[in-house]
């Protein structure tokens, strides 16, 4: 998968995407992430990419011209399956969206900043708008890092055990069951006997039951989807 990210602060994306699983994915050649500083398409020698909003009001707005030039320049290099704008009023990212996006080959992410981007970019270029939650960040960079991580870990070959992603929370609209590791007893706290039984069917049944119970208690909204 190839991901291009347009941002005014590319340095914010360096650390999240340069370590752990995301680094492994890129080292294996399974994921390529390129950040592009919007200021290279600035409207003047001062690097301007934003301006005051029409109608007045607080906050600057990212201008049309730099974004159009950036998008169209990158489109000359490849055809994008989706051009995604990270915005608080987009569709909330969930596991099903991550699953779907992980099937694409080329994605272009646009990180908003200031008060947002000129609406005409959203109308004419953006194919998908994504939010990572009902709150506002200083910019779309951290949201873009979250999206890339959620997608990248699903790519075949990225995780050492590919079945791991299939048992994550929110797959099949269930939270993941409790997990334990050695020692089997610590301070009198014991691992459930079934996990020590060596019986795969009993263990699978227990995990499924615990996943259902945990989802019912903690996320009844998701449990309703599981029941459908």
C-alpha positions as CSV (number, residue, x, y, z in Angstrom):
1,X,0.0,0.0,0.0
2,X,1.1,3.5,-0.8
3,X,0.0,6.5,1.4
4,X,0.7,10.1,0.6
5,X,0.0,12.7,3.3
6,X,-0.3,16.5,2.7
7,X,0.5,18.5,5.8
8,X,1.9,21.8,7.0
9,X,3.7,20.0,9.8
10,X,5.4,16.9,8.4
11,X,7.6,16.6,11.4
12,X,4.6,15.7,13.6
13,X,4.3,12.4,11.6
14,X,7.9,11.3,11.7
15,X,7.9,9.6,15.1
16,X,4.5,7.8,15.0
17,X,5.2,6.3,11.7
18,X,8.9,5.5,12.2
19,X,8.7,2.9,15.0
20,X,7.3,-0.5,16.0
21,X,4.8,-2.1,13.6
22,X,4.6,0.8,11.2
23,X,8.4,0.8,10.8
24,X,8.4,-3.0,10.3
25,X,5.7,-2.6,7.6
26,X,7.7,-0.1,5.7
27,X,11.0,-2.0,6.1
28,X,9.3,-5.0,4.6
29,X,8.1,-3.0,1.6
30,X,4.5,-3.7,2.5
31,X,3.7,0.0,3.3
32,X,5.1,3.2,1.9
33,X,4.2,6.5,3.6
34,X,5.4,9.8,2.1
35,X,4.7,13.1,3.8
36,X,4.5,16.3,1.6
37,X,4.9,19.8,3.1
38,X,2.1,21.9,1.7
39,X,4.3,24.9,1.8
40,X,6.2,23.7,-1.3
41,X,3.0,24.7,-3.2
42,X,2.7,28.0,-1.3
43,X,1.2,31.0,-3.1
44,X,4.1,33.3,-2.4
45,X,7.8,33.3,-1.4
46,X,6.8,33.6,2.3
47,X,5.3,30.1,2.3
48,X,1.7,31.3,2.7
49,X,-0.9,28.5,2.5
50,X,-3.7,30.1,4.6
51,X,-5.8,33.3,4.7
52,X,-8.6,35.0,6.6
53,X,-12.0,33.5,6.1
54,X,-14.7,35.4,4.1
55,X,-17.4,36.8,6.3
56,X,-15.1,37.3,9.2
57,X,-14.6,35.3,12.3
58,X,-11.7,33.8,14.2
59,X,-9.2,31.4,12.7
60,X,-7.4,31.1,9.4
61,X,-8.4,28.8,6.5
62,X,-6.2,26.7,4.3
63,X,-6.4,28.1,0.8
64,X,-7.6,26.5,-2.4
65,X,-4.6,27.1,-4.6
66,X,-1.9,25.4,-2.6
67,X,-4.1,22.3,-2.0
68,X,-5.3,22.0,-5.6
69,X,-1.7,22.3,-6.8
70,X,-0.5,19.7,-4.2
71,X,-3.3,17.2,-5.0
72,X,-3.0,17.5,-8.8
73,X,0.7,17.3,-8.7
74,X,0.5,14.0,-6.7
75,X,-2.3,12.7,-8.9
76,X,0.1,12.9,-11.9
77,X,2.2,10.2,-10.1
78,X,-0.6,7.7,-9.2
79,X,-4.3,7.2,-9.2
80,X,-5.7,7.3,-5.7
81,X,-8.4,4.9,-4.5
82,X,-9.5,7.5,-1.9
83,X,-8.6,11.2,-1.2
84,X,-9.3,11.5,2.5
85,X,-9.7,14.6,4.6
86,X,-9.2,14.2,8.3
87,X,-11.9,16.4,10.0
88,X,-14.0,16.3,13.2
89,X,-17.2,16.3,11.1
90,X,-16.2,13.3,9.0
91,X,-17.5,9.7,9.5
92,X,-16.1,8.3,12.7
93,X,-13.2,5.8,12.1
94,X,-14.1,2.3,13.3
95,X,-12.7,-1.2,12.7
96,X,-14.9,-1.9,9.7
97,X,-13.7,1.3,8.0
98,X,-10.1,0.4,8.7
99,X,-10.7,-3.1,7.2
100,X,-12.2,-1.6,4.1
101,X,-9.5,1.0,3.6
102,X,-6.8,-1.6,4.1
103,X,-7.9,-3.3,0.8
104,X,-6.8,-0.2,-1.2
105,X,-3.5,0.3,-3.0
106,X,-3.1,4.1,-3.0
107,X,-4.5,6.6,-0.5
108,X,-4.0,10.4,-0.2
109,X,-4.6,12.0,3.2
110,X,-5.0,15.7,3.7
111,X,-4.4,17.1,7.2
112,X,-6.4,20.1,8.0
113,X,-5.0,22.9,10.2
114,X,-6.1,26.3,11.5
115,X,-9.9,26.6,11.0
116,X,-9.9,23.9,8.3
117,X,-9.7,23.9,4.5
118,X,-11.6,25.9,1.9
119,X,-14.9,24.1,1.3
120,X,-14.3,24.0,-2.4
121,X,-11.6,21.4,-1.9
122,X,-14.0,19.2,0.0
123,X,-16.6,19.6,-2.8
124,X,-14.4,18.8,-5.7
125,X,-11.5,16.6,-4.6
126,X,-12.2,14.8,-1.3
127,X,-13.8,11.3,-1.7
128,X,-13.9,10.4,2.0
129,X,-14.0,12.4,5.2
130,X,-12.8,10.7,8.4
131,X,-12.9,11.7,12.1
132,X,-11.2,9.8,14.9
133,X,-13.6,11.0,17.6
134,X,-15.9,13.8,18.8
135,X,-13.2,16.2,19.8
136,X,-10.9,18.8,18.1
137,X,-7.2,18.5,17.7
138,X,-4.7,21.2,16.7
139,X,-4.5,19.7,13.3
140,X,-5.1,16.5,11.2
141,X,-1.6,15.1,11.6
142,X,-2.2,13.0,14.7
143,X,-5.5,11.8,13.2
144,X,-3.6,10.8,10.0
145,X,-1.1,8.8,12.1
146,X,-3.9,7.0,13.8
147,X,-5.6,6.2,10.5
148,X,-2.4,4.9,8.9
149,X,-1.6,2.7,12.0
150,X,-5.1,1.3,12.0
151,X,-4.9,0.4,8.3
152,X,-1.2,-0.6,8.1
153,X,-1.3,-3.3,10.8
154,X,-4.0,-5.1,8.8
155,X,-1.9,-5.5,5.7
156,X,-0.9,-9.1,5.0
157,X,2.5,-9.9,6.3
158,X,2.8,-6.9,8.6
159,X,2.0,-8.7,11.9
160,X,4.1,-11.8,12.7
161,X,0.8,-13.6,13.4
162,X,-1.8,-12.5,10.9
163,X,-4.6,-14.1,12.9
164,X,-3.9,-11.5,15.7
165,X,-5.7,-8.7,13.9
166,X,-8.7,-11.0,13.4
167,X,-9.2,-11.3,17.1
168,X,-8.8,-7.6,17.9
169,X,-11.5,-5.6,19.6
170,X,-14.3,-4.5,17.3
171,X,-13.9,-7.3,14.8
172,X,-17.3,-8.9,14.5
173,X,-18.6,-6.0,16.7
174,X,-17.1,-7.5,19.9
175,X,-14.5,-6.3,22.3
176,X,-11.5,-8.6,22.8
177,X,-11.7,-11.1,25.7
178,X,-9.3,-10.9,28.8
179,X,-5.8,-12.1,28.2
180,X,-3.2,-13.6,30.6
181,X,0.5,-14.6,30.6
182,X,3.0,-16.3,33.0
183,X,3.0,-16.9,35.8
184,X,-0.2,-18.9,36.2
185,X,-0.5,-17.5,39.8
186,X,0.8,-14.2,41.2
187,X,0.0,-12.8,44.6
188,X,-2.8,-15.3,44.8
189,X,-4.3,-14.1,41.5
190,X,-4.9,-17.1,39.3
191,X,-5.3,-17.5,35.6
192,X,-8.7,-19.1,34.7
193,X,-8.3,-22.9,34.7
194,X,-9.8,-23.2,31.2
195,X,-6.8,-21.4,29.7
196,X,-4.5,-24.0,31.2
197,X,-6.6,-26.9,30.1
198,X,-4.9,-27.4,26.7
199,X,-8.4,-27.9,25.1
200,X,-8.6,-25.6,22.1
201,X,-12.4,-25.8,21.8
202,X,-13.1,-25.0,25.5
203,X,-10.6,-22.1,25.3
204,X,-12.3,-20.7,22.1
205,X,-15.7,-21.1,23.7
206,X,-14.6,-19.3,26.9
207,X,-13.0,-16.5,24.9
208,X,-16.1,-16.0,22.8
209,X,-18.3,-16.0,25.9
210,X,-16.0,-13.5,27.7
211,X,-15.9,-11.2,24.6
212,X,-19.7,-11.2,24.5
213,X,-20.0,-10.5,28.2
214,X,-17.4,-7.7,28.1
215,X,-19.0,-6.1,25.1
216,X,-22.5,-6.3,26.7
217,X,-21.3,-4.6,29.8
218,X,-18.9,-2.0,28.5
219,X,-20.2,-1.2,25.0
220,X,-23.9,-2.0,24.7
221,X,-24.0,0.1,21.6
222,X,-21.6,-2.2,19.8
223,X,-23.3,-5.3,21.3
224,X,-26.5,-4.3,19.6
225,X,-24.7,-4.5,16.2
226,X,-23.4,-7.9,17.1
227,X,-26.9,-9.2,17.8
228,X,-28.2,-7.9,14.4
